[in-house]
Amino acid sequence: MSENLNDPGHGDSVASWTAVTIIMVGVAVGTFAFWFDLAPLVWASAVFTVLGVPAGILLKRAGYGVGGKKSKNNH
């Protein structure tokens, strides 16, 4: 099997894991709230879910992305 030397790391970084975790928690809480008809919590979880994207971007800019200065594995 050939080895891909241009492997970008597939998002294995603090920034990506944080963003995905925030989004997953927001969706899970929002689903629970929707199921039990808790409209304010549905909207709060929607906002929380959307905030996962800027959190990942800010962490990447801070050096926690793939190949970042503060990242453990510099690909």
VMD Tcl script that builds the backbone (N, CA, C; Angstrom):
set m [mol new atoms 225]
animate dup $m
set s [atomselect $m all]
$s set {name element resname resid chain x y z} {
  {N N MET 1 A 0.845 -1.164 0.000}
  {CA C MET 1 A 0.000 0.000 0.000}
  {C C MET 1 A 0.897 1.236 0.000}
  {N N SER 2 A 0.515 2.241 -0.751}
  {CA C SER 2 A 1.337 3.439 -0.848}
  {C C SER 2 A 1.105 4.352 0.352}
  {N N GLU 3 A 2.115 5.116 0.682}
  {CA C GLU 3 A 2.024 6.036 1.815}
  {C C GLU 3 A 1.791 7.444 1.293}
  {N N ASN 4 A 0.835 8.136 1.876}
  {CA C ASN 4 A 0.527 9.497 1.468}
  {C C ASN 4 A 1.390 10.450 2.293}
  {N N LEU 5 A 2.386 11.048 1.678}
  {CA C LEU 5 A 3.289 11.933 2.402}
  {C C LEU 5 A 2.712 13.330 2.596}
  {N N ASN 6 A 1.609 13.627 1.953}
  {CA C ASN 6 A 0.965 14.934 2.084}
  {C C ASN 6 A -0.249 14.863 2.993}
  {N N ASP 7 A -0.223 13.965 3.963}
  {CA C ASP 7 A -1.339 13.769 4.874}
  {C C ASP 7 A -1.519 15.009 5.746}
  {N N PRO 8 A -2.685 15.676 5.685}
  {CA C PRO 8 A -2.881 16.898 6.462}
  {C C PRO 8 A -3.148 16.652 7.949}
  {N N GLY 9 A -3.271 15.410 8.378}
  {CA C GLY 9 A -3.507 15.119 9.782}
  {C C GLY 9 A -4.959 14.828 10.103}
  {N N HIS 10 A -5.853 15.009 9.182}
  {CA C HIS 10 A -7.277 14.694 9.331}
  {C C HIS 10 A -7.904 15.361 10.550}
  {N N GLY 11 A -7.447 16.548 10.893}
  {CA C GLY 11 A -8.057 17.295 11.974}
  {C C GLY 11 A -7.712 16.794 13.358}
  {N N ASP 12 A -6.632 16.054 13.492}
  {CA C ASP 12 A -6.233 15.530 14.793}
  {C C ASP 12 A -5.506 16.625 15.575}
  {N N SER 13 A -6.282 17.542 16.146}
  {CA C SER 13 A -5.708 18.670 16.880}
  {C C SER 13 A -6.660 19.100 17.985}
  {N N VAL 14 A -6.138 19.883 18.900}
  {CA C VAL 14 A -6.961 20.414 19.993}
  {C C VAL 14 A -8.094 21.262 19.428}
  {N N ALA 15 A -7.808 22.065 18.424}
  {CA C ALA 15 A -8.822 22.946 17.842}
  {C C ALA 15 A -9.982 22.151 17.255}
  {N N SER 16 A -9.667 21.134 16.477}
  {CA C SER 16 A -10.740 20.369 15.837}
  {C C SER 16 A -11.519 19.534 16.845}
  {N N TRP 17 A -10.824 18.920 17.793}
  {CA C TRP 17 A -11.518 18.118 18.801}
  {C C TRP 17 A -12.427 18.994 19.665}
  {N N THR 18 A -11.990 20.180 20.000}
  {CA C THR 18 A -12.806 21.088 20.798}
  {C C THR 18 A -14.049 21.521 20.029}
  {N N ALA 19 A -13.858 21.901 18.773}
  {CA C ALA 19 A -14.997 22.330 17.950}
  {C C ALA 19 A -16.016 21.208 17.791}
  {N N VAL 20 A -15.553 20.019 17.495}
  {CA C VAL 20 A -16.463 18.891 17.287}
  {C C VAL 20 A -17.175 18.530 18.593}
  {N N THR 21 A -16.467 18.577 19.706}
  {CA C THR 21 A -17.094 18.259 20.993}
  {C C THR 21 A -18.184 19.263 21.337}
  {N N ILE 22 A -17.909 20.548 21.140}
  {CA C ILE 22 A -18.921 21.581 21.409}
  {C C ILE 22 A -20.144 21.358 20.531}
  {N N ILE 23 A -19.929 21.088 19.263}
  {CA C ILE 23 A -21.044 20.877 18.330}
  {C C ILE 23 A -21.851 19.638 18.717}
  {N N MET 24 A -21.162 18.552 19.060}
  {CA C MET 24 A -21.873 17.319 19.426}
  {C C MET 24 A -22.690 17.483 20.703}
  {N N VAL 25 A -22.127 18.163 21.700}
  {CA C VAL 25 A -22.873 18.389 22.944}
  {C C VAL 25 A -24.090 19.276 22.671}
  {N N GLY 26 A -23.910 20.309 21.860}
  {CA C GLY 26 A -25.027 21.184 21.520}
  {C C GLY 26 A -26.152 20.447 20.817}
  {N N VAL 27 A -25.799 19.587 19.884}
  {CA C VAL 27 A -26.823 18.813 19.159}
  {C C VAL 27 A -27.509 17.825 20.096}
  {N N ALA 28 A -26.747 17.167 20.963}
  {CA C ALA 28 A -27.342 16.195 21.889}
  {C C ALA 28 A -28.305 16.875 22.865}
  {N N VAL 29 A -27.880 17.987 23.446}
  {CA C VAL 29 A -28.753 18.707 24.385}
  {C C VAL 29 A -29.965 19.261 23.653}
  {N N GLY 30 A -29.757 19.780 22.448}
  {CA C GLY 30 A -30.873 20.309 21.663}
  {C C GLY 30 A -31.880 19.238 21.302}
  {N N THR 31 A -31.403 18.058 20.981}
  {CA C THR 31 A -32.305 16.946 20.661}
  {C C THR 31 A -33.122 16.557 21.887}
  {N N PHE 32 A -32.447 16.443 23.025}
  {CA C PHE 32 A -33.128 16.132 24.280}
  {C C PHE 32 A -34.185 17.193 24.588}
  {N N ALA 33 A -33.810 18.462 24.467}
  {CA C ALA 33 A -34.732 19.562 24.772}
  {C C ALA 33 A -35.917 19.584 23.809}
  {N N PHE 34 A -35.656 19.300 22.543}
  {CA C PHE 34 A -36.738 19.267 21.555}
  {C C PHE 34 A -37.714 18.135 21.878}
  {N N TRP 35 A -37.163 17.001 22.267}
  {CA C TRP 35 A -37.992 15.827 22.578}
  {C C TRP 35 A -38.939 16.124 23.739}
  {N N PHE 36 A -38.446 16.871 24.744}
  {CA C PHE 36 A -39.254 17.187 25.915}
  {C C PHE 36 A -39.896 18.568 25.847}
  {N N ASP 37 A -39.921 19.154 24.656}
  {CA C ASP 37 A -40.614 20.414 24.398}
  {C C ASP 37 A -40.136 21.549 25.307}
  {N N LEU 38 A -38.805 21.709 25.385}
  {CA C LEU 38 A -38.189 22.767 26.178}
  {C C LEU 38 A -37.594 23.799 25.219}
  {N N ALA 39 A -38.461 24.640 24.666}
  {CA C ALA 39 A -38.075 25.564 23.598}
  {C C ALA 39 A -36.892 26.478 23.951}
  {N N PRO 40 A -36.836 27.071 25.132}
  {CA C PRO 40 A -35.680 27.936 25.431}
  {C C PRO 40 A -34.350 27.165 25.398}
  {N N LEU 41 A -34.380 25.937 25.873}
  {CA C LEU 41 A -33.171 25.124 25.863}
  {C C LEU 41 A -32.798 24.693 24.446}
  {N N VAL 42 A -33.787 24.503 23.594}
  {CA C VAL 42 A -33.507 24.190 22.185}
  {C C VAL 42 A -32.750 25.352 21.549}
  {N N TRP 43 A -33.226 26.563 21.770}
  {CA C TRP 43 A -32.572 27.735 21.178}
  {C C TRP 43 A -31.189 27.976 21.785}
  {N N ALA 44 A -31.069 27.756 23.081}
  {CA C ALA 44 A -29.765 27.927 23.734}
  {C C ALA 44 A -28.758 26.911 23.185}
  {N N SER 45 A -29.199 25.693 22.973}
  {CA C SER 45 A -28.286 24.675 22.438}
  {C C SER 45 A -27.958 24.959 20.975}
  {N N ALA 46 A -28.878 25.573 20.246}
  {CA C ALA 46 A -28.592 25.952 18.859}
  {C C ALA 46 A -27.490 27.003 18.822}
  {N N VAL 47 A -27.567 27.973 19.712}
  {CA C VAL 47 A -26.519 29.003 19.799}
  {C C VAL 47 A -25.202 28.367 20.207}
  {N N PHE 48 A -25.224 27.476 21.194}
  {CA C PHE 48 A -24.027 26.780 21.656}
  {C C PHE 48 A -23.392 25.975 20.519}
  {N N THR 49 A -24.229 25.307 19.726}
  {CA C THR 49 A -23.735 24.511 18.606}
  {C C THR 49 A -23.039 25.392 17.578}
  {N N VAL 50 A -23.635 26.511 17.245}
  {CA C VAL 50 A -23.053 27.420 16.260}
  {C C VAL 50 A -21.724 27.998 16.771}
  {N N LEU 51 A -21.603 28.201 18.073}
  {CA C LEU 51 A -20.371 28.747 18.642}
  {C C LEU 51 A -19.199 27.764 18.575}
  {N N GLY 52 A -19.478 26.505 18.268}
  {CA C GLY 52 A -18.404 25.529 18.121}
  {C C GLY 52 A -17.482 25.857 16.959}
  {N N VAL 53 A -18.019 26.403 15.891}
  {CA C VAL 53 A -17.212 26.728 14.706}
  {C C VAL 53 A -16.214 27.854 15.007}
  {N N PRO 54 A -16.652 29.008 15.537}
  {CA C PRO 54 A -15.659 30.040 15.850}
  {C C PRO 54 A -14.658 29.598 16.925}
  {N N ALA 55 A -15.090 28.733 17.842}
  {CA C ALA 55 A -14.156 28.243 18.858}
  {C C ALA 55 A -13.009 27.485 18.201}
  {N N GLY 56 A -13.335 26.636 17.237}
  {CA C GLY 56 A -12.295 25.902 16.514}
  {C C GLY 56 A -11.383 26.823 15.719}
  {N N ILE 57 A -11.975 27.815 15.084}
  {CA C ILE 57 A -11.184 28.757 14.287}
  {C C ILE 57 A -10.251 29.572 15.184}
  {N N LEU 58 A -10.771 30.040 16.309}
  {CA C LEU 58 A -9.937 30.819 17.228}
  {C C LEU 58 A -8.800 29.979 17.814}
  {N N LEU 59 A -9.084 28.728 18.144}
  {CA C LEU 59 A -8.024 27.860 18.661}
  {C C LEU 59 A -6.978 27.566 17.588}
  {N N LYS 60 A -7.422 27.429 16.355}
  {CA C LYS 60 A -6.463 27.201 15.267}
  {C C LYS 60 A -5.553 28.415 15.102}
  {N N ARG 61 A -6.139 29.594 15.140}
  {CA C ARG 61 A -5.347 30.824 15.023}
  {C C ARG 61 A -4.407 31.009 16.209}
  {N N ALA 62 A -4.775 30.447 17.363}
  {CA C ALA 62 A -3.938 30.550 18.559}
  {C C ALA 62 A -2.798 29.532 18.537}
  {N N GLY 63 A -2.764 28.676 17.520}
  {CA C GLY 63 A -1.662 27.726 17.389}
  {C C GLY 63 A -1.987 26.308 17.784}
  {N N TYR 64 A -3.261 26.004 18.026}
  {CA C TYR 64 A -3.650 24.666 18.441}
  {C C TYR 64 A -4.200 23.811 17.300}
  {N N GLY 65 A -4.083 24.267 16.075}
  {CA C GLY 65 A -4.537 23.501 14.920}
  {C C GLY 65 A -3.469 22.526 14.463}
  {N N VAL 66 A -3.756 21.791 13.391}
  {CA C VAL 66 A -2.794 20.844 12.837}
  {C C VAL 66 A -1.559 21.604 12.392}
  {N N GLY 67 A -0.400 21.216 12.920}
  {CA C GLY 67 A 0.853 21.870 12.562}
  {C C GLY 67 A 1.081 23.193 13.278}
  {N N GLY 68 A 0.230 23.526 14.237}
  {CA C GLY 68 A 0.374 24.790 14.958}
  {C C GLY 68 A 1.542 24.778 15.925}
  {N N LYS 69 A 1.911 25.966 16.361}
  {CA C LYS 69 A 3.058 26.108 17.263}
  {C C LYS 69 A 2.846 25.423 18.605}
  {N N LYS 70 A 1.618 25.392 19.078}
  {CA C LYS 70 A 1.326 24.812 20.385}
  {C C LYS 70 A 0.787 23.387 20.270}
  {N N SER 71 A 0.742 22.852 19.073}
  {CA C SER 71 A 0.241 21.516 18.823}
  {C C SER 71 A 1.298 20.474 19.173}
  {N N LYS 72 A 0.877 19.339 19.687}
  {CA C LYS 72 A 1.824 18.278 20.035}
  {C C LYS 72 A 2.481 17.674 18.808}
  {N N ASN 73 A 1.662 17.368 17.795}
  {CA C ASN 73 A 2.205 16.721 16.602}
  {C C ASN 73 A 2.222 17.725 15.446}
  {N N ASN 74 A 3.393 18.181 15.124}
  {CA C ASN 74 A 3.572 19.083 13.987}
  {C C ASN 74 A 3.783 18.257 12.735}
  {N N HIS 75 A 2.732 18.107 11.968}
  {CA C HIS 75 A 2.825 17.284 10.747}
  {C C HIS 75 A 3.634 17.956 9.710}
}
mol reanalyze $m
mol bondsrecalc $m
mol representation Tube
mol addrep $m
